[in-house]
Amino acid sequence: MPQPPAPSAQVTAAEISRIAGVTRATVSNWRRRHDDFPAPSGGTDSSPLYDLEEVRAWLASRGQHAAATPSGELRTTLRLRLREQTGTGASDLLLLVLAAARRPAGDLTGLLALPDADLVKQANDAAAGVADVVPDTEPVRFTDADTTVLRALLLCVRDEGAQTALGVLAERELEDSAASGAYRTPTPLADLLARLLPGSPARVLDPACGSGTLLTAAAARGARELYGQDSVPVQARRTAVGLTLAAGEGADVTVRTGDSLRADAFPDLTVDAVLCNPPYGDRDWGHDELAYDSRWAYGFPPRGESELAWVQHALSHLEPGGHAVLLLPPATASRSSGRRVRAELIRSGALRAVAALPPGAAIPLHIGLQVWVLRRPEPTRPAHGTVLFVDTVGEPSAPGRGGTRSGSVDWARVTEQIVSAWTAYAEDPGGFEARAGVARAVGVVDLLDEVVDVTPARQVRASQADVDPRELAREAAAAREGLAAAVRTVAELAGTVSWDAAGVSAREWRTATVADLARGGALKVLRAVPVSPRAVAAEAENAEAGAGGMDRRPVLTGGDIAGGTEPTGRALDAQAEQMPEIAGGDVLVRNLVGSTGPVARVAGEAEAGALLGAGVHLFRPDPARLDPWFLFGFLSSEANLAGASTGSSTLHLTPGRLRVPLLPLEEQRRYGEAFRHLEALREQARRARDLAEETARLVSGGLTGGQLVPEPT
């Protein structure tokens, strides 16, 4: 009996836009204007699905060839592949990426030209040849149903590189897996941690390797034996292939799957160095079953101190004198439950340095994580008498628009402060000179108090004796001069323009809602389309692996408008596809209007070309009908926002309900110039406020620390 044909994959309108290389609005226009556009074959009225082959045939009939990149085509092919058509898993495809990466481009072109049956046989043989690299992988069994994805994969490897293909596969498997809470270590942070390892360690272990970012950084600095373990199988598989590709010939890569604390895959291994970004706050780390484990040389970690269990696990795998660098949450440094373990780490000389990172350095972004540098004590050498503390959080951002917000890390500054301080301290711990407000070596006796708090801010700022009085006086004088200049500017702006009374009663005018103006073509209202957080996180893994040279475009967020900063967000491909591009003259209004800070902004040179972030509405006026600054002034007025917002404690804006007066263009421009002047006044007033806070902070600290003295009465 003949078998019915396999059903074709179904695609959404967004996927059609990616395949054709057009915007979603264009696809919507095709649906409305062309009667022969394929009818929906599934989905719902609000989210219809279309037959992929019918869509491709329609595009070909109109000369609209596919514009997707090889990686985009691979991503679409993986997304649309029907599970009933093939049993191929991503692990098999990971193997094929590695096998294809070892072949020249000409060989891949030859494979792409083969008939389907020959291609499948060649792919099976190639993947089987590297099966020992990927942990927990079943024998490869590609079938004829896999030919589409095989060709897309080989084309991606040939044209965009193996790391790009690897990232696409990993993001897809992360989406399909049940894994949660798997976050990458950002590449700049991984490089920082690797630079803190003295010398060039040849053998490096990461017992919670994730996607392998830390081991990749170690390989870039000369490590040739790389060991990794992760409890999430997809992460372990991705690390195995990615490290093999990144480390190159001569490197020995060994990656295993499993929980390193409960089921250590390398129980007898000792290495030169350990790099690790372990899970945080895990109360189910094995406290009960591991009570008598030999790794707890510095004390049995309490149930709520899983991070101190990882610290001791790392130390247990080091050769005497070897170093471990871990990324830990700040509570590890101060929780009372971990006091005894911290005290023993300090007393034995195992804890060598703690450095505080600014918020935004890594997930969770809202807190400042810490870097712990540890060294396994050598029996023949005495313990060190001090511990280094580095605080990169204390330096404030420059006031005013354009400053650095907490979510945007100045990696050049942070890396230089930590690496330079650690390098100088490691060379001569006893002769280390404190760096005011940034780094300080604290004696072991001073640390072993009743709390044993190793928070860098507490230790670096504990003494003002390191601050040079003359330098502080110069800083305070410069801040005061800047404040005086800002105050003069505010006074000038406030005194150059006057606003006359409209008459005995307030002026009245006809108004139109933004929705009506948009329907009439006077303006457009745009907003970023939400993207699946899992898709974003998965693609971030791809980008952090260096795949395909992805450039992250700047994004203006609601926080940027509220904080008065330039665009600080960054978008990956999955986000950028759904984000409108900002143009000069666009009016940008925050969605949350009840919070503090500015609500709106007119886009200038700093914003032009950036993408519109979540939580921001974009109003693009027709300059022949609406003046941007006139629109800005009325859209951002308190009464207008209040009338167009809903909610109780948090107000959300409904942009279509905002109202705008109907005035001639010349009169609009007069109002617009007034609003522009007022916004300049507001911005300078905010700058003066920030400078006043900075001046008061410097002078108050100097007076209380003994570096400054008050003027004689």
Stockholm file with secondary structure:
# STOCKHOLM 1.0

chainA/1-713         MPQPPAPSAQVTAAEISRIAGVTRATVSNWRRRHDDFPAPSGGTDSSPLYDLEEVRAWLASRGQHAAATPSGELRTTLRLRLREQTGTGASDLLLLVLAAARRPAGDLTGLLALPDADLVKQANDAAAGVADVVPDTEPVRFTDADTTVLRALLLCVRDEGAQTALGVLAERELEDSAASGAYRTPTPLADLLARLLPGSPARVLDPACGSGTLLTAAAARGARELYGQDSVPVQARRTAVGLTLAAGEGADVTVRTGDSLRADAFPDLTVDAVLCNPPYGDRDWGHDELAYDSRWAYGFPPRGESELAWVQHALSHLEPGGHAVLLLPPATASRSSGRRVRAELIRSGALRAVAALPPGAAIPLHIGLQVWVLRRPEPTRPAHGTVLFVDTVGEPSAPGRGGTRSGSVDWARVTEQIVSAWTAYAEDPGGFEARAGVARAVGVVDLLDEVVDVTPARQVRASQADVDPRELAREAAAAREGLAAAVRTVAELAGTVSWDAAGVSAREWRTATVADLARGGALKVLRAVPVSPRAVAAEAENAEAGAGGMDRRPVLTGGDIAGGTEPTGRALDAQAEQMPEIAGGDVLVRNLVGSTGPVARVAGEAEAGALLGAGVHLFRPDPARLDPWFLFGFLSSEANLAGASTGSSTLHLTPGRLRVPLLPLEEQRRYGEAFRHLEALREQARRARDLAEETARLVSGGLTGGQLVPEPT
#=GR chainA/1-713 SS CCCCCCCCCEECHHHHHHHHTCCHHHHHHHHHHCTTSCCCCEECSSSEEEEHHHHHHHHHHTTCCCCCCHHHHHHHHHHHCCGGGCCCCHHHHHHHHHHHHTSCHHHHHHHHTSCHHHHHHHHHHHHHTTTTTSTTCCCCCCCGGGHHHHHHHHHHHHHHCHHHHHHHHHHHHHHHSCCCSCCCCCHHHHHHHHHTSSSCCSEEEETTCTTSHHHHHHHHTTCCEEEEEESSHHHHHHHHHHHHHHHCTTCEEEEEESCTTTSCSCTTCCEEEEEECCCSSCSCSSTTTTTTCTTCTTCCCCTTCHHHHHHHHHHHTEEEEEEEEEEECGGGGTCGGGHHHHHHHHHTTCEEEEEECCTTSSSSTTSCCEEEEEECCCTTSCCCSEEEEEESSSSCCCSSTTCCCTTSCCHHHHHHHHHHHHHHHHHCGGGCCCBTTTEEEEEHHHHCSSSCCCCHHHHHSSCSTTSCHHHHHHHHHHHHHHHHHHHHHHHHHHHSCCCCCCCSSCCCCCEEEHHHHHHTTSEEEECCCCCCHHHHHHHHHHHHTTGGGCCCEEEECHHHHHHTCCCCEEECHHHHTTSCBCCTTCEEEESBCSSSSCCEEECCTTTTTCEECTTEEEEEECTTTCCHHHHHHHHTCHHHHHHTEECSSSCEECGGGCEEECCCHHHHHHHHHHHHHHHHHHHHHHHHHHHHHHHHHHHHHHHHHTSCCCCCC
#=GC SS_cons         CCCCCCCCCEECHHHHHHHHTCCHHHHHHHHHHCTTSCCCCEECSSSEEEEHHHHHHHHHHTTCCCCCCHHHHHHHHHHHCCGGGCCCCHHHHHHHHHHHHTSCHHHHHHHHTSCHHHHHHHHHHHHHTTTTTSTTCCCCCCCGGGHHHHHHHHHHHHHHCHHHHHHHHHHHHHHHSCCCSCCCCCHHHHHHHHHTSSSCCSEEEETTCTTSHHHHHHHHTTCCEEEEEESSHHHHHHHHHHHHHHHCTTCEEEEEESCTTTSCSCTTCCEEEEEECCCSSCSCSSTTTTTTCTTCTTCCCCTTCHHHHHHHHHHHTEEEEEEEEEEECGGGGTCGGGHHHHHHHHHTTCEEEEEECCTTSSSSTTSCCEEEEEECCCTTSCCCSEEEEEESSSSCCCSSTTCCCTTSCCHHHHHHHHHHHHHHHHHCGGGCCCBTTTEEEEEHHHHCSSSCCCCHHHHHSSCSTTSCHHHHHHHHHHHHHHHHHHHHHHHHHHHSCCCCCCCSSCCCCCEEEHHHHHHTTSEEEECCCCCCHHHHHHHHHHHHTTGGGCCCEEEECHHHHHHTCCCCEEECHHHHTTSCBCCTTCEEEESBCSSSSCCEEECCTTTTTCEECTTEEEEEECTTTCCHHHHHHHHTCHHHHHHTEECSSSCEECGGGCEEECCCHHHHHHHHHHHHHHHHHHHHHHHHHHHHHHHHHHHHHHHHHTSCCCCCC
//
